[in-house]
Amino acid sequence: MVTEGVDNQDFNVDVIYKRIMKVFHDPSQPLEIAESQLRKLCLAVRDVIMSQPVLPELSVPVNICGDIHGQFEDFIEQIKSIGLPPDKSYLFLGDYVDRGKRSLETISLLFALKVKFPEHIFLLRGNHECASINRIYGFYDECKRRYNIKIWKTFTDVFNCMPLAALVENTIFCMHGGLSPDLYSPFDINKYERPMDIPNKGVLCDLLWSDPDPDIVGFGDNDRGVSFTFGANEVSKFLRRNNLSLIVRAHQVVEDGYQFFCKKEKSTDCDSALIPLL
């Protein structure tokens, strides 16, 4: 249930932040944000995101987190265990919505944090931050049930502006999906202009959809029916070519919360981490 709040006040991120933090401290409470205020939050975070590069370059220390998928209570517990911005900085790798029951709380908290602490939290785009996907897997229905379709379209406008990848200390390359046969350097991503829809093939698609496969060399077909799989040799080639030490991505569930695709060896110098949050 969503309770409509005061509708006739100017946008103030601190007001929205306080309302969301009430839910943060007591997840049993409903999200009490009027549609007009939620829409203004989306417009504000869109402006912040568009003022920053499509390939943000970050410094350490930073906490890198993977898929959340609307699991708001689990998300809160994870943040409580690490700490809130600005005391802690975060890079999220996408897939904030769908599947879980509380995508609106999750994405609203992330957006409020981004507006309030723009240099301490960065939100990459996942494949579920695409209208064609979250129209099917839950976020559209949640927006329609709790607000209306118009607010879903407003969120979609923000998703279309999200950065696609990030560099940490010029040595760790982060994205939601994985490598692309058409991506030579991380800096190639800077040529893409936002807002953008994600096509069915090409670099943008692969950054959000591709998967590692330990049993292949090069690039292969993906069982998802979209994008590619990539072998350890492609990770090694990309790292060496770009003087990188690590690739960090999400997009897949792993039992221990994180997993290494291929560990460093003298012959391959290969290291690719799979790090879903939940």
Backbone torsions as a table, in degrees:
resi	resn	phi	psi	omega
1	MET	NA	136.7	176.9
2	VAL	-116.2	125.8	179.4
3	THR	-95.8	129.7	178.2
4	GLU	-70.5	128.6	177.4
5	GLY	-90.9	-167.4	179.0
6	VAL	-65.5	131.3	-167.9
7	ASP	-106.0	-6.5	-169.8
8	ASN	-114.0	25.4	178.2
9	GLN	-109.0	156.6	176.3
10	ASP	-69.9	156.4	-178.6
11	PHE	-66.5	132.9	175.8
12	ASN	-142.7	111.7	-175.2
13	VAL	-61.5	-29.6	-180.0
14	ASP	-65.9	-36.4	178.0
15	VAL	-64.5	-47.5	179.1
16	ILE	-64.8	-41.3	-179.6
17	TYR	-59.9	-43.1	179.3
18	LYS	-63.4	-39.2	179.5
19	ARG	-67.2	-40.5	178.8
20	ILE	-69.0	-36.4	-179.7
21	MET	-67.2	-25.8	172.9
22	LYS	-61.0	-41.1	177.4
23	VAL	-71.8	-34.3	177.5
24	PHE	-59.0	-44.1	-177.5
25	HIS	-82.0	-20.9	177.1
26	ASP	-141.7	85.3	-175.0
27	PRO	-59.9	-13.0	178.4
28	SER	-74.8	-15.4	-179.6
29	GLN	-76.2	151.1	174.3
30	PRO	-77.3	156.4	174.6
31	LEU	-76.6	119.7	-175.6
32	GLU	-110.9	79.0	177.5
33	ILE	-133.4	124.4	177.5
34	ALA	-64.2	151.5	179.9
35	GLU	-55.9	-41.9	-178.3
36	SER	-62.3	-38.0	179.3
37	GLN	-72.2	-37.7	177.1
38	LEU	-65.0	-38.7	178.0
39	ARG	-64.4	-41.4	179.3
40	LYS	-67.2	-34.1	174.5
41	LEU	-61.4	-43.1	178.5
42	CYS	-61.7	-43.0	179.4
43	LEU	-65.0	-39.2	-179.7
44	ALA	-66.9	-44.4	-178.7
45	VAL	-70.4	-30.9	175.7
46	ARG	-61.7	-43.2	178.6
47	ASP	-62.3	-41.5	179.2
48	VAL	-64.4	-47.2	-178.8
49	ILE	-61.9	-41.8	-178.4
50	MET	-71.7	-18.1	177.2
51	SER	-81.0	-8.9	-179.2
52	GLN	-111.4	160.6	-174.7
53	PRO	-67.1	157.7	173.6
54	VAL	-71.5	-17.3	172.5
55	LEU	-125.2	83.8	179.3
56	PRO	-62.7	143.1	176.0
57	GLU	-113.3	115.7	-170.2
58	LEU	-111.8	159.8	175.9
59	SER	-111.1	158.4	174.0
60	VAL	-87.2	156.7	1.9
61	PRO	-80.3	142.8	176.0
62	VAL	-148.3	139.2	177.7
63	ASN	-93.5	122.6	-178.0
64	ILE	-102.0	124.8	-173.6
65	CYS	-128.6	145.9	-177.9
66	GLY	-100.7	-148.2	-169.7
67	ASP	-57.3	138.8	175.2
68	ILE	-112.1	-44.9	174.9
69	HIS	53.8	47.0	171.8
70	GLY	69.4	11.3	178.3
71	GLN	-86.4	74.7	-168.1
72	PHE	-61.8	-44.3	-177.8
73	GLU	-63.4	-43.9	177.4
74	ASP	-64.7	-39.5	178.0
75	PHE	-59.8	-45.4	179.2
76	ILE	-60.4	-44.7	-179.5
77	GLU	-61.7	-37.9	178.6
78	GLN	-65.3	-44.9	-179.6
79	ILE	-66.1	-40.5	178.4
80	LYS	-61.0	-36.0	-178.5
81	SER	-72.2	-24.2	-178.4
82	ILE	-100.2	-46.0	-177.4
83	GLY	124.4	157.5	-177.7
84	LEU	-94.4	153.0	167.7
85	PRO	-61.6	151.4	3.3
86	PRO	-86.9	1.9	179.9
87	ASP	-66.2	-31.4	177.7
88	LYS	-126.9	146.6	177.9
89	SER	-109.1	149.3	-174.2
90	TYR	-134.7	146.8	165.1
91	LEU	-125.3	115.2	177.2
92	PHE	-99.6	139.6	-171.5
93	LEU	-98.4	13.7	173.8
94	GLY	104.9	180.0	-177.0
95	ASP	59.3	63.8	179.6
96	TYR	-87.6	-24.5	-171.8
97	VAL	-118.0	174.7	178.9
98	ASP	80.1	155.7	175.2
99	ARG	70.5	-58.2	178.6
100	GLY	-72.1	167.1	-173.4
101	LYS	-85.1	-14.0	-171.7
102	ARG	-130.5	57.2	177.4
103	SER	-65.6	-36.4	-178.2
104	LEU	-64.6	-43.3	176.4
105	GLU	-62.1	-43.4	-177.5
106	THR	-61.8	-53.0	-175.8
107	ILE	-71.5	-31.0	177.9
108	SER	-67.1	-42.1	177.2
109	LEU	-63.2	-45.2	179.3
110	LEU	-61.8	-42.1	179.4
111	PHE	-65.6	-42.2	179.3
112	ALA	-63.6	-41.7	177.1
113	LEU	-63.0	-39.4	-179.8
114	LYS	-65.4	-41.1	179.1
115	VAL	-69.3	-40.6	-175.6
116	LYS	-76.3	-35.5	-177.7
117	PHE	-131.6	66.9	-169.3
118	PRO	-62.4	-24.5	-179.2
119	GLU	-97.5	4.3	-177.9
120	HIS	-116.1	-3.0	178.0
121	ILE	-146.3	130.4	179.9
122	PHE	-127.7	134.9	-173.4
123	LEU	-118.4	105.8	174.7
124	LEU	-80.3	162.6	-179.4
125	ARG	-90.6	131.6	172.8
126	GLY	-103.4	173.5	-179.6
127	ASN	-66.5	-20.6	177.1
128	HIS	-84.7	-4.3	171.2
129	GLU	-91.4	46.2	178.0
130	CYS	-135.6	134.6	-175.0
131	ALA	-58.6	-36.9	-176.7
132	SER	-66.6	-24.1	-179.8
133	ILE	-93.7	-53.2	-176.7
134	ASN	-74.9	-6.6	169.3
135	ARG	-67.2	-25.7	-174.1
136	ILE	-102.4	-37.0	-166.0
137	TYR	-98.8	14.5	167.8
138	GLY	130.0	-35.1	-173.8
139	PHE	-66.8	-41.3	177.8
140	TYR	-58.3	-47.3	-179.1
141	ASP	-64.2	-37.8	178.8
142	GLU	-66.0	-43.8	177.7
143	CYS	-62.6	-43.0	-179.1
144	LYS	-64.8	-40.1	-178.1
145	ARG	-71.9	-40.4	-172.1
146	ARG	-96.0	-24.1	176.1
147	TYR	-133.0	-99.2	178.7
148	ASN	-166.5	174.8	-178.3
149	ILE	-66.9	-29.7	-178.4
150	LYS	-60.7	-38.7	-179.8
151	ILE	-69.7	-32.8	174.5
152	TRP	-61.2	-41.8	178.7
153	LYS	-65.5	-34.7	177.7
154	THR	-65.5	-43.0	175.3
155	PHE	-62.6	-40.1	179.4
156	THR	-59.1	-39.3	177.5
157	ASP	-60.4	-35.8	177.4
158	VAL	-71.9	-45.2	179.8
159	PHE	-55.7	-37.3	-178.5
160	ASN	-68.3	-9.2	-179.8
161	CYS	-106.3	-5.8	-174.5
162	MET	-67.2	146.5	175.5
163	PRO	-65.4	155.4	-172.5
164	LEU	-99.7	-20.0	-177.9
165	ALA	-162.6	172.0	179.2
166	ALA	-148.5	155.3	173.5
167	LEU	-115.8	131.6	176.6
168	VAL	-110.1	118.6	179.3
169	GLU	55.1	28.7	179.1
170	ASN	57.5	19.1	-178.0
171	THR	-135.4	-15.3	179.0
172	ILE	-117.8	118.5	-178.1
173	PHE	-99.7	122.9	-173.6
174	CYS	-121.5	140.1	175.0
175	MET	-158.5	175.6	178.0
176	HIS	-80.0	-50.0	-175.0
177	GLY	-91.7	-92.7	-178.0
178	GLY	-175.4	-155.4	-174.4
179	LEU	-77.5	163.2	178.1
180	SER	-131.4	142.5	175.8
181	PRO	-65.1	-15.4	-178.5
182	ASP	-101.1	5.8	-179.5
183	LEU	-106.1	115.0	-179.9
184	TYR	-89.3	-42.8	-176.2
185	SER	-138.6	149.2	173.6
186	PRO	-55.0	-33.5	-176.0
187	PHE	-71.1	-13.9	174.2
188	ASP	-60.8	-25.3	-177.3
189	ILE	-65.6	-26.2	-177.4
190	ASN	-64.0	-15.5	-177.9
191	LYS	-78.9	-13.0	-176.8
192	TYR	-85.1	133.3	-176.8
193	GLU	-99.1	139.7	176.8
194	ARG	-105.6	157.0	-0.9
195	PRO	-70.1	155.4	-177.2
196	MET	-146.3	142.8	165.5
197	ASP	-86.2	153.0	179.8
198	ILE	-92.5	119.4	180.0
199	PRO	-72.8	174.0	-178.2
200	ASN	-80.7	-8.3	177.5
201	LYS	-156.5	164.8	179.7
202	GLY	105.8	-176.7	-174.3
203	VAL	-57.8	-47.3	-176.8
204	LEU	-61.1	-43.1	177.8
205	CYS	-62.3	-45.6	-176.0
206	ASP	-66.8	-37.6	178.9
207	LEU	-60.0	-27.0	-178.6
208	LEU	-100.6	-16.8	-168.5
209	TRP	-125.6	-25.3	-169.9
210	SER	-70.9	158.8	-175.7
211	ASP	-134.1	148.1	172.8
212	PRO	-76.2	151.8	177.2
213	ASP	-140.1	114.0	-177.2
214	PRO	-70.8	-10.3	-173.9
215	ASP	-100.4	6.3	-178.2
216	ILE	-125.9	163.6	170.2
217	VAL	-115.4	133.4	-178.5
218	GLY	82.8	-145.0	179.0
219	PHE	-112.7	145.0	-179.4
220	GLY	-137.3	179.1	178.2
221	ASP	-68.7	147.8	-179.8
222	ASN	-106.3	131.1	-179.9
223	ASP	-63.8	-16.4	177.0
224	ARG	-68.0	-17.0	-177.6
225	GLY	86.0	7.9	179.3
226	VAL	-146.7	146.5	177.6
227	SER	64.1	-154.5	-172.3
228	PHE	-130.0	171.0	159.7
229	THR	-107.9	157.4	-179.6
230	PHE	-134.9	144.5	-177.8
231	GLY	-90.5	172.3	-179.2
232	ALA	-61.3	-31.9	-179.8
233	ASN	-64.6	-32.9	178.6
234	GLU	-70.4	-35.9	174.8
235	VAL	-62.2	-47.6	-179.8
236	SER	-59.2	-45.9	-179.8
237	LYS	-61.5	-44.2	-177.4
238	PHE	-66.4	-42.6	179.5
239	LEU	-62.1	-47.1	-178.3
240	ARG	-65.1	-43.9	-177.4
241	ARG	-61.5	-33.4	-174.6
242	ASN	-109.8	10.2	177.4
243	ASN	55.7	46.0	179.0
244	LEU	-106.9	159.5	179.9
245	SER	-109.4	-18.9	-171.4
246	LEU	-159.8	144.5	168.8
247	ILE	-114.8	129.1	178.8
248	VAL	-119.8	127.6	-179.0
249	ARG	-144.4	170.2	-178.1
250	ALA	-120.4	-127.3	166.5
251	HIS	78.6	-14.6	179.9
252	GLN	-136.2	145.6	177.1
253	VAL	-81.4	132.5	174.4
254	VAL	-128.8	148.0	-167.3
255	GLU	-62.2	-41.0	-174.2
256	ASP	-95.3	8.2	-179.8
257	GLY	90.2	-23.8	173.0
258	TYR	-153.1	159.4	-176.5
259	GLN	-160.9	143.7	175.5
260	PHE	-97.0	130.8	-179.3
261	PHE	-73.2	-47.5	177.0
262	CYS	-148.4	128.3	-176.6
263	LYS	-89.3	157.6	-175.8
264	LYS	-61.4	131.4	173.4
265	GLU	-134.2	157.7	-177.9
266	LYS	-59.1	-33.8	-174.2
267	SER	-83.4	-20.6	-174.6
268	THR	-120.5	-26.9	-176.0
269	ASP	47.3	48.7	-169.7
270	CYS	-114.8	134.0	-179.4
271	ASP	-154.9	111.4	-178.5
272	SER	-134.6	114.9	-175.6
273	ALA	-95.1	140.6	171.6
274	LEU	-108.3	114.7	-171.2
275	ILE	-130.2	76.8	167.9
276	PRO	-72.7	146.4	179.8
277	LEU	-76.8	-42.6	-171.7
278	LEU	-126.4	NA	NA
